[in-house]
Amino acid sequence: MIFLRFVCTPVPFTLYPPLTPGMFNTTFGELVGHTSHQVGQAVEVAPGLLEVPVQAVGPTGRPGAYVFALVQKEFGRKAGAWMTKSLRKEEQQ
């Protein structure tokens, strides 16, 4: 009979680069911890692809405009569900 003994030394896990709130604040600052938001009218830009505009007011009171691109799943357990494909920040005017 053979017995194997595995020795496991804990290795500290770190993310590279480390995630900090500042990283998200550069692009999505108004969404992270927003105080209010307004969802606009969805527009179908292609079959199975929607764009949804969102206005948000960040924790500092600064407004931001974003567009969520949503795709409709075709297969699997979540067939028919709308999933976020991308998120882009719109320039303020």
N, CA, C and O of each residue as an XYZ file, in Angstrom:
372
protein
N       0.831     -1.157      0.000
C       0.000      0.000      0.000
C       0.895      1.244      0.000
O       1.864      1.335      0.753
N       0.544      2.186     -0.855
C       1.337      3.411     -0.968
C       0.523      4.571     -0.400
O      -0.632      4.787     -0.766
N       1.146      5.289      0.480
C       0.522      6.499      1.020
C       1.271      7.708      0.497
O       2.500      7.766      0.545
N       0.527      8.656      0.005
C       1.155      9.879     -0.476
C       0.838     11.015      0.483
O      -0.290     11.148      0.958
N       1.797     11.790      0.748
C       1.592     12.932      1.622
C       1.870     14.195      0.805
O       2.949     14.360      0.236
N       0.876     15.076      0.760
C       1.037     16.325      0.035
C       1.271     17.445      1.032
O       0.523     17.617      1.995
N       2.294     18.177      0.784
C       2.589     19.313      1.638
C       2.163     20.563      0.882
O       2.611     20.815     -0.237
N       1.306     21.325      1.502
C       0.802     22.523      0.869
C       1.181     23.728      1.721
O       0.733     23.873      2.858
N       1.991     24.560      1.163
C       2.366     25.790      1.848
C       1.465     26.897      1.347
O       1.381     27.117      0.139
N       0.782     27.609      2.249
C      -0.089     28.697      1.793
C       0.723     29.762      1.064
O       1.766     30.215      1.536
N       0.225     30.133     -0.064
C       0.864     31.180     -0.859
C      -0.053     32.387     -0.851
O      -1.231     32.262     -1.186
N       0.453     33.549     -0.479
C      -0.428     34.724     -0.488
C      -0.878     35.035     -1.909
O      -0.083     35.021     -2.849
N      -2.150     35.310     -2.041
C      -2.722     35.615     -3.357
C      -2.887     37.125     -3.496
O      -3.525     37.770     -2.664
N      -2.319     37.666     -4.530
C      -2.488     39.098     -4.786
C      -2.884     39.289     -6.238
O      -2.478     38.530     -7.119
N      -3.665     40.291     -6.461
C      -4.038     40.636     -7.825
C      -3.000     41.576     -8.396
O      -2.486     42.443     -7.688
N      -2.689     41.416     -9.658
C      -1.776     42.358    -10.293
C      -2.460     42.944    -11.501
O      -2.900     42.178    -12.358
N      -2.579     44.221    -11.627
C      -2.277     45.201    -10.587
C      -3.350     45.167     -9.521
O      -4.468     44.731     -9.793
N      -3.042     45.616     -8.312
C      -4.059     45.593     -7.261
C      -5.255     46.466     -7.636
O      -5.090     47.558     -8.181
N      -6.454     45.979     -7.340
C      -7.654     46.739     -7.659
C      -7.930     47.740     -6.550
O      -7.963     47.387     -5.371
N      -8.122     48.966     -6.936
C      -8.461     50.008     -5.977
C      -9.647     50.781     -6.530
O      -9.874     50.765     -7.739
N     -10.407     51.457     -5.678
C     -11.542     52.238     -6.175
C     -11.133     53.268     -7.211
O     -11.929     53.606     -8.087
N      -9.907     53.777     -7.131
C      -9.442     54.773     -8.086
C      -9.425     54.280     -9.519
O      -9.618     55.064    -10.448
N      -9.193     52.978     -9.710
C      -9.141     52.439    -11.067
C     -10.500     52.549    -11.740
O     -10.576     52.848    -12.932
N     -11.570     52.313    -10.997
C     -12.902     52.378    -11.573
C     -13.379     53.820    -11.691
O     -14.187     54.137    -12.565
N     -12.888     54.692    -10.822
C     -13.327     56.079    -10.832
C     -12.895     56.822    -12.085
O     -13.506     57.834    -12.426
N     -11.871     56.361    -12.780
C     -11.425     57.066    -13.975
C     -12.453     56.995    -15.094
O     -12.662     57.986    -15.793
N     -13.092     55.867    -15.279
C     -14.066     55.718    -16.349
C     -15.492     55.596    -15.842
O     -16.414     56.161    -16.430
N     -15.675     54.870    -14.768
C     -17.020     54.563    -14.281
C     -17.319     55.213    -12.937
O     -18.163     54.724    -12.185
N     -16.641     56.300    -12.632
C     -16.779     56.949    -11.328
C     -18.195     57.329    -10.969
O     -18.581     57.249     -9.802
N     -18.976     57.743    -11.949
C     -20.351     58.140    -11.664
C     -21.255     56.939    -11.399
O     -22.309     57.087    -10.780
N     -20.861     55.762    -11.853
C     -21.678     54.562    -11.622
C     -21.377     53.927    -10.270
O     -22.279     53.437     -9.591
N     -20.100     53.938     -9.883
C     -19.704     53.310     -8.626
C     -20.210     54.173     -7.479
O     -19.739     55.294     -7.286
N     -21.155     53.660     -6.727
C     -21.723     54.381     -5.602
C     -22.625     55.535     -6.012
O     -22.748     56.509     -5.270
N     -23.260     55.447     -7.180
C     -24.097     56.556     -7.660
C     -25.271     56.830     -6.730
O     -25.768     55.936     -6.045
N     -25.703     58.094     -6.722
C     -26.800     58.502     -5.839
C     -28.148     58.436     -6.543
O     -29.181     58.285     -5.891
N     -28.147     58.548     -7.868
C     -29.388     58.409     -8.635
C     -29.047     58.041    -10.068
O     -27.922     58.240    -10.526
N     -30.033     57.502    -10.765
C     -29.842     57.156    -12.171
C     -31.177     57.234    -12.902
O     -32.251     57.186    -12.301
N     -31.067     57.358    -14.224
C     -32.254     57.359    -15.069
C     -31.936     56.514    -16.299
O     -30.944     56.748    -16.989
N     -32.786     55.538    -16.558
C     -32.599     54.637    -17.702
C     -33.420     55.173    -18.862
O     -34.620     55.410    -18.721
N     -32.779     55.364    -20.010
C     -33.462     55.866    -21.191
C     -34.124     54.757    -21.989
O     -34.158     53.601    -21.569
N     -34.646     55.129    -23.142
C     -35.340     54.194    -24.033
C     -34.333     53.293    -24.753
O     -33.374     53.779    -25.352
N     -34.557     51.979    -24.690
C     -33.694     51.033    -25.393
C     -33.915     51.145    -26.895
O     -35.037     51.342    -27.360
N     -32.824     51.016    -27.646
C     -32.884     51.074    -29.104
C     -32.283     49.784    -29.652
O     -31.166     49.409    -29.296
N     -33.042     49.104    -30.527
C     -32.514     47.885    -31.149
C     -31.662     48.293    -32.342
O     -32.184     48.769    -33.351
N     -30.345     48.107    -32.226
C     -29.424     48.513    -33.288
C     -29.170     47.396    -34.289
O     -28.713     47.652    -35.402
N     -29.462     46.171    -33.904
C     -29.353     44.994    -34.774
C     -30.209     43.910    -34.128
O     -30.532     44.001    -32.943
N     -30.580     42.884    -34.897
C     -31.368     41.807    -34.293
C     -30.625     41.189    -33.096
O     -29.492     40.728    -33.232
N     -31.270     41.187    -31.941
C     -30.660     40.622    -30.744
C     -29.646     41.521    -30.063
O     -28.925     41.062    -29.178
N     -29.566     42.810    -30.454
C     -28.616     43.749    -29.852
C     -29.325     45.052    -29.524
O     -29.823     45.748    -30.409
N     -29.361     45.371    -28.224
C     -29.982     46.615    -27.765
C     -28.925     47.547    -27.206
O     -27.919     47.102    -26.653
N     -29.160     48.850    -27.354
C     -28.352     49.848    -26.661
C     -29.278     50.617    -25.738
O     -30.332     51.097    -26.155
N     -28.873     50.729    -24.476
C     -29.694     51.375    -23.455
C     -28.895     52.520    -22.833
O     -27.877     52.279    -22.184
N     -29.349     53.776    -23.027
C     -28.640     54.900    -22.406
C     -29.003     55.028    -20.927
O     -30.152     54.815    -20.538
N     -28.018     55.374    -20.117
C     -28.223     55.549    -18.680
C     -27.519     56.834    -18.241
O     -26.350     57.058    -18.557
N     -28.244     57.660    -17.518
C     -27.689     58.863    -16.896
C     -27.536     58.555    -15.411
O     -28.466     58.046    -14.786
N     -26.373     58.859    -14.842
C     -26.146     58.611    -13.423
C     -25.528     59.845    -12.781
O     -24.809     60.606    -13.429
N     -25.817     60.028    -11.510
C     -25.191     61.093    -10.726
C     -24.305     60.401     -9.701
O     -24.780     59.638     -8.860
N     -23.009     60.682     -9.788
C     -22.045     60.033     -8.914
C     -22.110     60.516     -7.485
O     -22.843     61.455     -7.174
N     -21.352     59.882     -6.618
C     -21.369     60.234     -5.202
C     -20.886     61.660     -4.932
O     -21.194     62.230     -3.885
N     -20.141     62.231     -5.857
C     -19.664     63.607     -5.689
C     -20.614     64.620     -6.312
O     -20.366     65.824     -6.252
N     -21.710     64.133     -6.916
C     -22.670     65.017     -7.565
C     -22.400     65.239     -9.037
O     -23.158     65.939     -9.708
N     -21.342     64.658     -9.541
C     -20.995     64.801    -10.956
C     -21.849     63.871    -11.812
O     -21.957     62.684    -11.504
N     -22.466     64.390    -12.892
C     -23.277     63.527    -13.760
C     -22.410     62.744    -14.745
O     -21.304     63.159    -15.093
N     -22.936     61.613    -15.182
C     -22.264     60.797    -16.187
C     -23.282     60.141    -17.092
O     -24.390     59.815    -16.664
N     -22.905     59.947    -18.347
C     -23.788     59.307    -19.317
C     -23.093     58.048    -19.847
O     -21.916     58.080    -20.207
N     -23.832     56.952    -19.888
C     -23.291     55.664    -20.317
C     -24.270     54.989    -21.268
O     -25.464     55.289    -21.270
N     -23.745     54.075    -22.076
C     -24.588     53.263    -22.955
C     -24.238     51.799    -22.707
O     -23.095     51.379    -22.886
N     -25.245     51.034    -22.291
C     -25.100     49.589    -22.109
C     -25.513     48.914    -23.401
O     -26.596     49.188    -23.919
N     -24.673     48.034    -23.932
C     -25.031     47.209    -25.086
C     -25.434     45.842    -24.542
O     -24.663     45.202    -23.827
N     -26.634     45.400    -24.878
C     -27.168     44.130    -24.393
C     -27.392     43.173    -25.553
O     -27.873     43.574    -26.612
N     -27.045     41.916    -25.354
C     -27.300     40.887    -26.358
C     -28.223     39.838    -25.756
O     -28.194     39.580    -24.553
N     -29.031     39.246    -26.601
C     -29.961     38.222    -26.146
C     -29.344     36.851    -26.341
O     -28.942     36.488    -27.446
N     -29.273     36.082    -25.238
C     -28.711     34.734    -25.309
C     -29.597     33.853    -26.182
O     -30.823     33.912    -26.091
N     -28.979     33.045    -27.017
C     -29.722     32.174    -27.915
C     -29.804     30.742    -27.415
O     -30.770     30.037    -27.707
N     -28.785     30.300    -26.653
C     -28.715     28.903    -26.249
C     -28.521     28.769    -24.751
O     -28.195     29.737    -24.064
N     -28.724     27.560    -24.254
C     -28.425     27.262    -22.862
C     -29.572     27.561    -21.921
O     -30.683     27.894    -22.333
N     -29.259     27.430    -20.624
C     -30.265     27.641    -19.592
C     -30.837     29.051    -19.604
O     -31.993     29.254    -19.233
N     -30.056     30.006    -20.019
C     -30.499     31.395    -19.989
C     -30.905     31.915    -21.363
O     -30.846     33.117    -21.622
N     -31.309     31.020    -22.226
C     -31.752     31.422    -23.568
C     -32.894     32.428    -23.444
O     -33.839     32.224    -22.681
N     -32.790     33.508    -24.200
C     -33.805     34.550    -24.168
C     -33.483     35.688    -23.216
O     -34.095     36.753    -23.298
N     -32.523     35.479    -22.306
C     -32.153     36.523    -21.343
C     -31.266     37.572    -22.017
O     -30.500     37.263    -22.930
N     -31.385     38.810    -21.552
C     -30.543     39.898    -22.055
C     -29.321     40.027    -21.154
O     -29.451     40.139    -19.935
N     -28.138     40.013    -21.753
C     -26.876     40.069    -21.025
C     -26.079     41.288    -21.495
O     -26.138     41.658    -22.668
N     -25.339     41.904    -20.585
C     -24.507     43.050    -20.947
C     -23.331     42.582    -21.787
O     -22.565     41.714    -21.369
N     -23.193     43.159    -22.969
C     -22.071     42.851    -23.851
C     -20.955     43.860    -23.650
O     -19.779     43.498    -23.605
N     -21.330     45.134    -23.529
C     -20.318     46.173    -23.317
C     -20.934     47.373    -22.625
O     -22.154     47.515    -22.550
N     -20.076     48.217    -22.132
C     -20.488     49.456    -21.470
C     -19.519     50.538    -21.923
O     -18.302     50.373    -21.830
N     -20.060     51.637    -22.410
C     -19.190     52.738    -22.827
C     -19.667     54.048    -22.223
O     -20.860     54.266    -22.013
N     -18.711     54.903    -21.955
C     -19.015     56.207    -21.386
C     -19.200     57.202    -22.525
O     -18.395     57.260    -23.455
N     -20.254     57.970    -22.439
C     -20.531     59.002    -23.452
C     -19.904     60.309    -22.978
O     -19.839     60.586    -21.780
N     -19.452     61.090    -23.922
C     -18.867     62.393    -23.588
C     -19.963     63.353    -23.144
O     -21.038     63.405    -23.741
N     -19.676     64.121    -22.079
C     -20.608     65.128    -21.603
C     -20.521     66.356    -22.494
O     -19.438     66.722    -22.951
N     -21.664     66.994    -22.742
C     -21.695     68.149    -23.637
C     -21.748     69.427    -22.876
O     -21.779     70.502    -23.475
